[in-house]
Amino acid sequence: MKISIFGLGYVGAVSLACLARDGHDVIGVDIDPTKLNLIREGKTPVVEEGMVDLMQQVVASGRVTVTDDVRQAVRDSDMSLICVGTPSAPNGSQDQGAVLRIAEDLGAALQDKSDAHVFVFRSTLVPGTVEDTLKPIIERASGKKDGEGFHVCFQPEFLREGSSIRDYDKPPFTVVGANHEDAYTRLEGLFGHLPCRFLRTSVRAAEMMKYCCNNFHALKITFANETARLCHALGVDAFEVMDLVCQDTQLNISKAYLKPGFAFGGSCLPKDLRATSYLAKMHDVELPMLSNILASNRNHVDLAIEQILATGKRKIGFLGLSFKTGTDDLRESPLVTLAEQLIGKGVQLSVYDPEVHLSRLLGANKSFIERHLPHIGEMLQDDIEAVVADSEVLVLGSASPIIREAVVARARPDQHLFDLVGVGSDSGIKAKITGLCW
Ligand SMILES: NC(=O)c1ccc[n+]([C@@H]2O[C@H](COP(=O)([O-])OP(=O)(O)OC[C@H]3O[C@@H](n4cnc5c(N)ncnc54)[C@H](O)[C@@H]3O)[C@@H](O)[C@H]2O)c1
């Protein structure tokens, strides 16, 4: 393929060298003349393992040219990869100056072209930028329409500085966000040979998942480092602890706990987080991330309270009360907190949970619910059909099949259903469904 690359920093220069190595004709474009001259001389503009030799080799092959002429680069290529920088502005927002300018130039350059061109944004961009900002700029500047004279798409870059050539050749996956088959097909032609999955998605999801990946990496590092600070204060070997933690690929290093849903609760997580924070305080160790998890969890409950109260309805039916489906444990259940807060606002509550029977509650579980919902006996019902029939608003807090079936069969279009479990769009439920944040 004939490919133009805009922005010859870490991402652009490595992509240029690897694509040329793989036999493509590549035109590199940058506003920095020093970078262009270095590449002309067969030198690398970035310090990266393997780049000195690779750049020399690909420039000698004649498959690499560089220019500052955007029009020429667009005219002489079928596809453009845009890899300009998107640094932080002083207020923390994304400085999109470079990508906005390049979009304007790319649109103007497109006026000279009759063939359809694909613009692949590889710079990290806040969700919505490609479709809401860059596409309109290119359309205005070119006088053409996305999907007709050109395609825009977003392909997040996952290479890491220091191992970027290896990461280029073996990425975790290739993710392409596009709106047209042609864009997916062309990118599959370019990257489909890599030893990883090629995933198609929407442009916005592709933009967002890049942030999500980086945030997750930062979270993991901070988790290990906060753990190490506490371990050090306690005289425990942090390497040994984290190594043991990573041996669990069922709950720890796995998909477990990574699906959006309602707040966590139960008899372990909240109390153990509290004890961890207390222990850290006792040893003068700051753990800002771990210590704020419960506050974030509480925000999730508050969101549900706000949404339910905003309906203005007063007859509310809880379907599920325990901290997770399939147990009768009510201790620190976020649904109990939700119920407690709603009762405080004067709502009339009825509750059904197939696992919770007042007469069978014992010990700490019993005393917890008596403390938090002293009138639970008056609210708890055995007949789910009555709860569904008599409520204006249903709060779905359990994934129990009994509840699901009753809601599908009985909920009415005049009722609101607050979905805290993620029922899915094809649930067959006739009530007006509001997801917590989905
Ligand atoms: N560095 C990484 O490891 C990495 C990994 C994944 C994603 N990213 C993302 O990729 C993007 C690029 O990162 P980078 O580290 O390669 O950036 P960089 O700052 O090293 O390079 C950006 C290049 O763009 C050039 N440029 C700016 N305006 C231009 C214009 N109008 N026309 C042509 N060139 C222009 C600059 O001169 C510079 O050479 C960023 O959005 C970054 O967040 C970076």
The ligand as a Tripos MOL2 file, in Angstrom:
@<TRIPOS>MOLECULE
LIG
   44    48     1     0     0
SMALL
NO_CHARGES

@<TRIPOS>ATOM
      1 N1          4.5050    7.5470   22.8610 N.am      1 LIG1
      2 C1          3.8140    6.4610   23.0820 C.2       1 LIG1
      3 O1          4.2930    5.4720   23.6400 O.2       1 LIG1
      4 C2          2.3870    6.3820   22.6280 C.ar      1 LIG1
      5 C3          1.7280    5.1540   22.6590 C.ar      1 LIG1
      6 C4          0.4030    5.0870   22.2310 C.ar      1 LIG1
      7 C5         -0.2490    6.2340   21.8070 C.ar      1 LIG1
      8 N2          0.4160    7.4270   21.8060 N.ar      1 LIG1
      9 C6         -0.3000    8.6100   21.3000 C.3       1 LIG1
     10 O2          0.1410    8.8380   19.9790 O.3       1 LIG1
     11 C7          0.2310   10.2460   19.7110 C.3       1 LIG1
     12 C8          1.6490   10.5970   19.3120 C.3       1 LIG1
     13 O3          2.5010   10.3260   20.3980 O.3       1 LIG1
     14 P1          4.0730   10.4610   20.2560 P.3       1 LIG1
     15 O4          4.6610   10.0850   21.5510 O.co2     1 LIG1
     16 O5          4.5110    9.7710   19.0060 O.co2     1 LIG1
     17 O6          4.1790   12.0510   20.0560 O.3       1 LIG1
     18 P2          5.4850   12.9350   19.8120 P.3       1 LIG1
     19 O7          5.2790   14.1940   20.5500 O.co2     1 LIG1
     20 O8          6.7190   12.1280   20.0300 O.co2     1 LIG1
     21 O9          5.4110   13.2420   18.2450 O.3       1 LIG1
     22 C9          4.4140   14.0130   17.6460 C.3       1 LIG1
     23 C10         4.9710   14.5270   16.3240 C.3       1 LIG1
     24 O10         3.9360   15.2090   15.6470 O.3       1 LIG1
     25 C11         4.5400   16.2790   14.9380 C.3       1 LIG1
     26 N3          3.5330   17.2400   14.5220 N.ar      1 LIG1
     27 C12         2.8660   18.1580   15.2780 C.ar      1 LIG1
     28 N4          2.0240   18.8670   14.4980 N.ar      1 LIG1
     29 C13         2.1350   18.3690   13.2480 C.ar      1 LIG1
     30 C14         1.5180   18.6750   12.0030 C.ar      1 LIG1
     31 N5          0.5970   19.6470   11.8920 N.pl3     1 LIG1
     32 N6          1.8790   17.9620   10.9120 N.ar      1 LIG1
     33 C15         2.7960   16.9710   11.0170 C.ar      1 LIG1
     34 N7          3.4330   16.6540   12.1520 N.ar      1 LIG1
     35 C16         3.0990   17.3390   13.2540 C.ar      1 LIG1
     36 C17         5.5580   16.8160   15.9480 C.3       1 LIG1
     37 O11         6.5300   17.6260   15.3210 O.3       1 LIG1
     38 C18         6.1280   15.5190   16.4870 C.3       1 LIG1
     39 O12         7.2380   15.0880   15.7260 O.3       1 LIG1
     40 C19        -0.2520   10.9240   20.9870 C.3       1 LIG1
     41 O13        -1.6310   11.1860   20.8700 O.3       1 LIG1
     42 C20        -0.0250    9.8920   22.0680 C.3       1 LIG1
     43 O14        -0.8960   10.0610   23.1440 O.3       1 LIG1
     44 C21         1.7120    7.5120   22.1970 C.ar      1 LIG1
@<TRIPOS>BOND
     1     1     2 1
     2     2     3 2
     3     2     4 1
     4     4     5 ar
     5     4    44 ar
     6     5     6 ar
     7     6     7 ar
     8     7     8 ar
     9     8     9 1
    10     8    44 ar
    11     9    10 1
    12     9    42 1
    13    10    11 1
    14    11    12 1
    15    11    40 1
    16    12    13 1
    17    13    14 1
    18    14    15 2
    19    14    16 1
    20    14    17 1
    21    17    18 1
    22    18    19 2
    23    18    20 1
    24    18    21 1
    25    21    22 1
    26    22    23 1
    27    23    24 1
    28    23    38 1
    29    24    25 1
    30    25    26 1
    31    25    36 1
    32    26    27 ar
    33    26    35 ar
    34    27    28 ar
    35    28    29 ar
    36    29    30 ar
    37    29    35 ar
    38    30    31 1
    39    30    32 ar
    40    32    33 ar
    41    33    34 ar
    42    34    35 ar
    43    36    37 1
    44    36    38 1
    45    38    39 1
    46    40    41 1
    47    40    42 1
    48    42    43 1
@<TRIPOS>SUBSTRUCTURE
     1 LIG1         1 GROUP 0 **** ****
